[in-house]
């Protein structure tokens, strides 16, 4: 939900040619990293 909230609002207000897709991916990765920070993996 956090990814959708952050990225969707950015995408809605900007024209597609003005979007920085690399930045959008970085934002998504940051949010995912925050969510996974407390998780333990084997």
PyMOL commands that place a pseudoatom at each C-alpha (Angstrom):
pseudoatom trace, name=CA, resn=UNK, resi=1, chain=A, elem=C, hetatm=0, pos=[0.000, 0.000, 0.000]
pseudoatom trace, name=CA, resn=UNK, resi=2, chain=A, elem=C, hetatm=0, pos=[2.837, 2.407, 0.769]
pseudoatom trace, name=CA, resn=UNK, resi=3, chain=A, elem=C, hetatm=0, pos=[4.339, 1.851, -2.656]
pseudoatom trace, name=CA, resn=UNK, resi=4, chain=A, elem=C, hetatm=0, pos=[1.028, 2.462, -4.379]
pseudoatom trace, name=CA, resn=UNK, resi=5, chain=A, elem=C, hetatm=0, pos=[0.369, 5.595, -2.315]
pseudoatom trace, name=CA, resn=UNK, resi=6, chain=A, elem=C, hetatm=0, pos=[3.748, 7.124, -3.021]
pseudoatom trace, name=CA, resn=UNK, resi=7, chain=A, elem=C, hetatm=0, pos=[4.145, 6.163, -6.652]
pseudoatom trace, name=CA, resn=UNK, resi=8, chain=A, elem=C, hetatm=0, pos=[0.563, 6.563, -7.775]
pseudoatom trace, name=CA, resn=UNK, resi=9, chain=A, elem=C, hetatm=0, pos=[0.276, 10.147, -6.603]
pseudoatom trace, name=CA, resn=UNK, resi=10, chain=A, elem=C, hetatm=0, pos=[3.512, 10.999, -8.396]
pseudoatom trace, name=CA, resn=UNK, resi=11, chain=A, elem=C, hetatm=0, pos=[2.406, 9.282, -11.603]
pseudoatom trace, name=CA, resn=UNK, resi=12, chain=A, elem=C, hetatm=0, pos=[-1.038, 10.850, -11.589]
pseudoatom trace, name=CA, resn=UNK, resi=13, chain=A, elem=C, hetatm=0, pos=[0.226, 14.425, -11.420]
pseudoatom trace, name=CA, resn=UNK, resi=14, chain=A, elem=C, hetatm=0, pos=[3.162, 14.126, -13.838]
pseudoatom trace, name=CA, resn=UNK, resi=15, chain=A, elem=C, hetatm=0, pos=[3.102, 13.512, -17.556]
pseudoatom trace, name=CA, resn=UNK, resi=16, chain=A, elem=C, hetatm=0, pos=[4.558, 10.154, -18.566]
pseudoatom trace, name=CA, resn=UNK, resi=17, chain=A, elem=C, hetatm=0, pos=[7.472, 11.737, -20.422]
pseudoatom trace, name=CA, resn=UNK, resi=18, chain=A, elem=C, hetatm=0, pos=[8.328, 13.761, -17.279]
pseudoatom trace, name=CA, resn=UNK, resi=19, chain=A, elem=C, hetatm=0, pos=[8.486, 10.724, -14.989]
pseudoatom trace, name=CA, resn=UNK, resi=20, chain=A, elem=C, hetatm=0, pos=[11.877, 9.532, -13.820]
pseudoatom trace, name=CA, resn=UNK, resi=21, chain=A, elem=C, hetatm=0, pos=[11.348, 5.780, -13.880]
pseudoatom trace, name=CA, resn=UNK, resi=22, chain=A, elem=C, hetatm=0, pos=[14.675, 5.118, -12.164]
pseudoatom trace, name=CA, resn=UNK, resi=23, chain=A, elem=C, hetatm=0, pos=[13.596, 7.315, -9.258]
pseudoatom trace, name=CA, resn=UNK, resi=24, chain=A, elem=C, hetatm=0, pos=[10.247, 5.527, -9.025]
pseudoatom trace, name=CA, resn=UNK, resi=25, chain=A, elem=C, hetatm=0, pos=[12.048, 2.181, -8.787]
pseudoatom trace, name=CA, resn=UNK, resi=26, chain=A, elem=C, hetatm=0, pos=[14.404, 3.542, -6.097]
pseudoatom trace, name=CA, resn=UNK, resi=27, chain=A, elem=C, hetatm=0, pos=[11.420, 4.743, -4.049]
pseudoatom trace, name=CA, resn=UNK, resi=28, chain=A, elem=C, hetatm=0, pos=[9.770, 1.328, -4.318]
pseudoatom trace, name=CA, resn=UNK, resi=29, chain=A, elem=C, hetatm=0, pos=[12.972, -0.423, -3.269]
pseudoatom trace, name=CA, resn=UNK, resi=30, chain=A, elem=C, hetatm=0, pos=[13.379, 1.904, -0.277]
pseudoatom trace, name=CA, resn=UNK, resi=31, chain=A, elem=C, hetatm=0, pos=[9.844, 1.146, 0.897]
pseudoatom trace, name=CA, resn=UNK, resi=32, chain=A, elem=C, hetatm=0, pos=[10.334, -2.596, 0.432]
pseudoatom trace, name=CA, resn=UNK, resi=33, chain=A, elem=C, hetatm=0, pos=[13.651, -2.446, 2.326]
pseudoatom trace, name=CA, resn=UNK, resi=34, chain=A, elem=C, hetatm=0, pos=[11.935, -0.640, 5.204]
pseudoatom trace, name=CA, resn=UNK, resi=35, chain=A, elem=C, hetatm=0, pos=[9.231, -3.307, 5.334]
pseudoatom trace, name=CA, resn=UNK, resi=36, chain=A, elem=C, hetatm=0, pos=[11.766, -6.155, 5.249]
pseudoatom trace, name=CA, resn=UNK, resi=37, chain=A, elem=C, hetatm=0, pos=[14.162, -4.638, 7.795]
pseudoatom trace, name=CA, resn=UNK, resi=38, chain=A, elem=C, hetatm=0, pos=[12.538, -6.458, 10.714]
pseudoatom trace, name=CA, resn=UNK, resi=39, chain=A, elem=C, hetatm=0, pos=[12.095, -9.781, 8.909]
pseudoatom trace, name=CA, resn=UNK, resi=40, chain=A, elem=C, hetatm=0, pos=[14.327, -12.834, 9.330]
pseudoatom trace, name=CA, resn=UNK, resi=41, chain=A, elem=C, hetatm=0, pos=[15.108, -15.019, 6.325]
pseudoatom trace, name=CA, resn=UNK, resi=42, chain=A, elem=C, hetatm=0, pos=[16.762, -18.413, 6.269]
for i in range(1, 42): cmd.bond("trace and resi %d" % i, "trace and resi %d" % (i + 1))
show_as sticks, trace
zoom trace
